[in-house]
C-alpha cells in the first residue's frame, strides 16, 4: 500500500519550513502481519527511498527474523517521512574541518507536520498489531506520558492520537481501539548495548503474538492491572 500522492505532496509542503531533507513513503502490504512505526528516515533512506534500510534497518531485520516476520510481512512507516538533520563540524584525517549533516530526533512541529500521513496509514493499513519503535512513535500514537523504557514488551489496546483537522495543531483520540506493542528503536543498541537483551525478550513475545493472534484478538487491557489508562 502507498499513501495517495496528494497526501504526500501535502506532507512535503507542511514540513518545508523545517531543517529536513528528502521524503520516504511508508511501504508494505495493505494487510500486513505488523504495522511498524519508527521515528524518521536517515541518510541512507532518503537516497534509496526504502524505510529502515540503513544501519538501524539491518538490526531491525534481525529482530524481525527473531520474531518470525520478514520485511514483506510488515508495513513500515514512521512519524516523520523526511530526514531531520543538524549541521556539525568534523575534523578529517588530513586535519581539515568540514561541516556535514547528522541525524537528529524530529521536533514536535515536524511530527505535527506529517501527522496526516501517519493518520491515513493507521486508518487504512489493515494490521492486527501496531509495533512502535522507540519513544517517538509510542508518544505520537499513545500520548506523551508513556516511555518505551516502561512500556516495552507490553500489549496495549487503546485509542490512538490523531490530528483533529488539517488546520489544527492539536490531537484527539480515535474512536477505534488498536492493539499496540511498544519496543525499543533498533538504533538504541548502538548507544546502549545492554538493551539488546530486552529487545530479544520483546521479540520472543512478539513471535508468540504473531503465531497466536488469539492472544491479542480480544485484548482488553493495556497494563498489568487490567485497567485502561486515562485518555
C-alpha positions as CSV (number, residue, x, y, z in Angstrom):
1,X,0.0,0.0,0.0
2,X,1.1,3.6,-0.6
3,X,-0.4,6.8,0.5
4,X,-2.1,8.9,-2.2
5,X,0.2,11.4,-4.0
6,X,-1.9,14.4,-2.9
7,X,-1.2,13.5,0.7
8,X,2.5,13.0,0.1
9,X,2.6,16.5,-1.6
10,X,0.7,17.9,1.4
11,X,3.3,16.3,3.7
12,X,6.2,17.9,1.7
13,X,4.5,21.3,1.9
14,X,3.7,21.1,5.6
15,X,7.3,20.2,6.6
16,X,9.1,22.5,4.1
17,X,9.8,25.3,6.7
18,X,11.9,22.9,8.8
19,X,15.5,21.7,8.6
20,X,14.7,18.3,7.0
21,X,15.6,16.8,3.6
22,X,14.1,14.1,1.3
23,X,10.9,12.2,1.6
24,X,10.3,8.5,2.2
25,X,7.0,6.7,1.7
26,X,5.8,4.0,4.0
27,X,6.0,0.6,2.4
28,X,4.4,-2.8,2.7
29,X,1.2,-4.7,2.1
30,X,-2.3,-3.4,2.8
31,X,-2.9,-6.4,5.1
32,X,0.4,-7.0,6.9
33,X,1.1,-9.1,10.0
34,X,2.6,-5.9,11.7
35,X,2.4,-2.2,11.2
36,X,5.8,-0.8,12.3
37,X,6.0,2.9,13.3
38,X,9.5,4.3,13.6
39,X,10.9,7.8,14.1
40,X,12.2,9.3,10.8
41,X,14.3,8.3,7.8
42,X,18.1,8.7,7.9
43,X,20.7,9.5,5.2
44,X,20.5,6.1,3.6
45,X,16.7,6.0,3.4
46,X,16.3,9.4,1.7
47,X,18.6,8.3,-1.1
48,X,17.1,4.9,-1.8
49,X,13.5,5.5,-0.6
50,X,13.3,2.3,1.4
51,X,12.3,2.6,5.1
52,X,14.7,1.2,7.6
53,X,17.4,0.3,5.1
54,X,20.4,1.8,6.9
55,X,22.3,0.5,9.9
56,X,19.2,0.6,12.1
57,X,17.3,-1.2,9.4
58,X,19.8,-4.0,9.4
59,X,19.3,-4.5,13.1
60,X,15.5,-4.3,12.7
61,X,15.6,-7.1,10.1
62,X,17.5,-9.3,12.6
63,X,14.9,-8.5,15.3
64,X,12.0,-9.3,13.0
65,X,13.6,-12.5,11.9
66,X,13.8,-13.5,15.6
67,X,10.0,-12.8,15.8
68,X,9.4,-14.9,12.7
69,X,8.5,-11.9,10.5
70,X,10.0,-10.8,7.2
71,X,10.1,-7.3,5.7
72,X,7.5,-8.5,3.2
73,X,5.2,-9.3,6.1
74,X,5.3,-5.8,7.6
75,X,4.1,-2.3,6.6
76,X,7.0,0.0,7.7
77,X,6.5,3.7,8.3
78,X,7.5,6.5,10.7
79,X,6.2,9.5,12.5
80,X,8.1,11.8,10.1
81,X,8.9,11.0,6.5
82,X,11.8,13.4,5.9
83,X,15.2,13.3,7.4
84,X,15.7,15.8,10.3
85,X,19.3,16.9,10.4
86,X,21.6,19.2,12.2
87,X,25.0,20.6,11.0
88,X,28.2,19.7,12.8
89,X,31.8,20.3,12.2
90,X,34.1,17.3,11.8
91,X,37.8,17.2,11.5
92,X,39.1,14.9,8.7
93,X,42.3,12.8,8.9
94,X,44.0,15.4,6.9
95,X,43.3,17.9,9.6
96,X,40.7,19.8,7.7
97,X,37.4,20.9,9.4
98,X,34.3,20.2,7.3
99,X,30.6,20.7,8.0
100,X,28.2,17.8,7.5
101,X,24.7,16.8,8.3
102,X,23.9,14.5,11.1
103,X,20.6,12.8,12.0
104,X,18.6,14.2,14.9
105,X,15.3,13.4,16.6
106,X,12.3,15.1,14.9
107,X,10.8,18.1,16.7
108,X,7.1,18.2,17.8
109,X,6.4,20.6,15.0
110,X,7.9,18.2,12.4
111,X,5.9,15.4,13.8
112,X,2.8,17.5,13.6
113,X,3.6,18.5,10.0
114,X,3.5,14.8,9.0
115,X,0.7,13.7,11.3
116,X,-1.9,13.5,8.5
117,X,0.3,10.9,6.7
118,X,0.6,8.6,9.7
119,X,-3.1,9.1,10.5
120,X,-4.0,7.9,7.0
121,X,-1.9,4.8,7.3
122,X,-3.2,3.9,10.7
123,X,-6.7,4.1,9.3
124,X,-6.1,2.3,6.0
125,X,-3.4,-0.3,6.7
126,X,-5.3,-3.4,8.0
127,X,-2.9,-4.7,10.5
128,X,-3.9,-6.6,13.6
129,X,-0.9,-5.3,15.6
130,X,1.0,-2.0,15.6
131,X,4.6,-2.1,16.8
132,X,6.1,1.2,17.9
133,X,9.9,1.5,17.6
134,X,11.2,3.9,20.3
135,X,9.7,6.8,22.1
136,X,8.8,9.0,19.1
137,X,6.3,6.5,17.6
138,X,5.0,5.5,21.0
139,X,4.3,9.0,22.2
140,X,2.9,10.1,18.8
141,X,0.2,7.4,19.0
142,X,-0.3,6.8,22.7
143,X,0.4,10.1,24.3
144,X,3.4,12.0,25.8
145,X,3.3,10.4,29.2
146,X,4.4,6.9,28.1
147,X,8.1,5.9,27.9
148,X,9.4,3.0,25.9
149,X,11.6,2.0,28.9
150,X,8.5,1.3,30.9
151,X,6.0,0.2,28.2
152,X,8.2,-2.0,26.0
153,X,7.0,-5.6,25.6
154,X,3.6,-4.8,27.0
155,X,0.5,-5.4,24.9
156,X,-1.9,-2.5,24.9
157,X,-5.3,-2.0,23.5
158,X,-6.5,1.6,23.3
159,X,-7.4,4.5,21.0
160,X,-4.5,6.4,19.4
161,X,-3.8,10.0,18.8
162,X,-4.7,11.6,15.5
163,X,-4.7,15.2,14.3
164,X,-8.1,16.9,14.9
165,X,-8.0,18.5,11.4
166,X,-5.6,19.7,8.8
167,X,-5.9,23.2,10.2
168,X,-5.4,22.1,13.8
169,X,-2.3,21.8,15.9
170,X,-4.0,19.6,18.5
171,X,-4.5,15.8,18.6
172,X,-7.6,13.8,19.6
173,X,-8.2,10.2,20.5
174,X,-9.7,7.9,17.8
175,X,-12.9,6.2,18.5
176,X,-11.4,2.9,17.4
177,X,-9.1,0.9,19.6
178,X,-5.9,-0.6,18.3
179,X,-3.6,-3.3,19.6
180,X,-0.1,-1.8,20.2
181,X,3.2,-3.5,21.2
182,X,5.9,-1.0,22.0
183,X,9.6,-1.9,21.8
184,X,12.9,0.0,21.5
185,X,14.2,1.6,18.4
186,X,16.8,-0.7,16.8
187,X,19.3,2.1,16.7
188,X,19.2,2.2,20.5
189,X,21.7,-0.7,20.7
190,X,24.3,1.5,19.1
191,X,24.3,3.6,22.2
192,X,23.3,1.1,24.9
193,X,24.3,-2.4,24.1
194,X,22.6,-3.6,27.2
195,X,19.2,-3.0,25.6
196,X,19.8,-5.9,23.2
197,X,18.7,-8.5,25.8
198,X,15.5,-6.6,26.4
199,X,14.8,-6.3,22.7
200,X,15.3,-10.0,22.3
201,X,12.8,-10.7,25.0
202,X,10.3,-8.3,23.3
203,X,10.9,-10.1,20.0
204,X,10.3,-13.5,21.7
205,X,7.0,-12.2,23.0
206,X,6.2,-10.7,19.6
207,X,6.8,-14.0,17.9
208,X,4.2,-15.7,20.2
209,X,1.7,-12.9,19.4
210,X,2.3,-13.3,15.6
211,X,1.9,-17.1,15.8
212,X,-1.1,-16.9,18.0
213,X,-3.3,-13.9,17.1
214,X,-5.9,-15.2,19.5
215,X,-3.7,-14.0,22.4
216,X,-4.5,-10.4,21.5
217,X,-7.5,-10.6,19.2
218,X,-9.7,-9.9,22.2
219,X,-7.2,-7.9,24.2
220,X,-8.9,-5.5,26.6
221,X,-6.1,-4.3,28.8
222,X,-3.1,-2.0,28.4
223,X,-1.3,-2.8,31.6
224,X,-0.8,-5.5,34.2
225,X,-3.8,-4.3,36.3
226,X,-6.3,-4.9,33.5
227,X,-7.5,-1.3,33.5
228,X,-7.4,1.3,30.7
229,X,-5.3,4.3,31.2
230,X,-7.0,7.7,31.0
231,X,-7.0,9.1,27.6
